Amino acid sequence: MPQSRKQLPGAEAITWRKTGDEAVILNLETSEYYSANETGTFIWEQLNSGGKTGRIAAALAEEYGIPKEQAERDTHAFLAELAKLKIIGPEALK
């Protein structure tokens, strides 16, 4: 599965591809794969484009017409889950 964007720091064993509205993320070390829904894929793409948490949340709020506070909670929760699964390093949570 070829990587679609640049490698995230701390995630050298991760590759991904967008399929429709979803992202399929593969950990090459563990052979585990994960699927992100449309919103998760939006956050993932923003992160892979170099976005920081605050800007990702602002873009999410604008894209989906949701309150900024909700977008911030959703972004933090999604990124925390990615970190827990060791898909991203802790530096991506900043």
C-alpha positions as CSV (number, residue, x, y, z in Angstrom):
1,M,0.0,0.0,0.0
2,P,1.9,3.1,-1.2
3,Q,2.1,6.1,1.1
4,S,-0.1,9.0,0.0
5,R,1.8,11.8,1.7
6,K,5.0,12.5,3.5
7,Q,5.9,10.5,6.6
8,L,4.8,11.8,9.9
9,P,7.6,12.2,12.5
10,G,7.6,9.2,14.8
11,A,5.5,7.1,12.4
12,E,8.1,5.7,10.1
13,A,6.3,2.3,10.0
14,I,3.0,3.7,9.0
15,T,1.6,3.9,5.5
16,W,-1.8,4.8,4.3
17,R,-4.1,5.3,1.3
18,K,-7.4,7.2,0.9
19,T,-10.1,5.0,-0.5
20,G,-13.3,6.9,-1.2
21,D,-14.1,9.0,1.8
22,E,-12.0,6.7,4.1
23,A,-8.4,6.4,5.0
24,V,-6.9,2.9,5.4
25,I,-3.8,3.1,7.7
26,L,-1.3,0.2,7.9
27,N,1.3,-0.3,10.6
28,L,4.1,-2.2,8.7
29,E,5.7,-3.4,12.0
30,T,2.6,-5.0,13.4
31,S,0.6,-5.7,10.2
32,E,-2.4,-4.1,11.9
33,Y,-4.6,-1.8,9.8
34,Y,-7.1,0.8,10.7
35,S,-9.9,2.6,8.9
36,A,-10.9,6.2,9.5
37,N,-14.3,7.5,8.6
38,E,-14.8,10.7,6.6
39,T,-14.1,13.0,9.5
40,G,-11.2,11.1,10.7
41,T,-9.8,11.0,7.2
42,F,-10.1,14.8,7.0
43,I,-8.1,15.2,10.3
44,W,-5.6,12.6,9.1
45,E,-5.0,14.4,5.8
46,Q,-4.6,17.8,7.6
47,L,-2.1,16.2,9.9
48,N,-0.2,14.7,7.0
49,S,-0.1,18.1,5.4
50,G,1.8,19.5,8.3
51,G,-1.2,20.9,10.2
52,K,-1.0,21.4,13.9
53,T,-3.9,20.5,16.3
54,G,-5.4,24.0,16.6
55,R,-5.4,24.6,12.8
56,I,-6.7,21.1,12.2
57,A,-9.6,21.8,14.6
58,A,-10.4,25.2,13.0
59,A,-10.4,23.6,9.5
60,L,-12.7,20.8,10.8
61,A,-15.1,23.3,12.2
62,E,-15.2,25.2,9.0
63,E,-15.5,22.1,6.7
64,Y,-18.3,20.5,8.7
65,G,-20.0,23.6,10.1
66,I,-19.6,22.5,13.7
67,P,-18.8,24.7,16.8
68,K,-15.1,25.3,17.3
69,E,-15.2,23.7,20.8
70,Q,-16.7,20.5,19.4
71,A,-14.1,20.4,16.6
72,E,-11.3,20.8,19.2
73,R,-12.6,18.0,21.3
74,D,-13.1,15.7,18.3
75,T,-9.6,16.5,16.9
76,H,-7.9,15.9,20.3
77,A,-9.8,12.7,20.8
78,F,-8.9,11.3,17.3
79,L,-5.3,12.3,17.6
80,A,-5.1,10.8,21.2
81,E,-6.5,7.5,19.8
82,L,-3.9,7.5,17.0
83,A,-1.2,8.0,19.6
84,K,-2.5,5.3,21.8
85,L,-2.4,2.9,18.8
86,K,1.1,4.1,18.1
87,I,0.1,5.4,14.6
88,I,1.5,8.8,15.5
89,G,4.1,10.0,17.9
90,P,3.3,12.2,20.9
91,E,4.8,15.2,19.1
92,A,1.8,15.2,16.8
93,L,-0.5,16.0,19.7
94,K,1.0,19.5,20.1
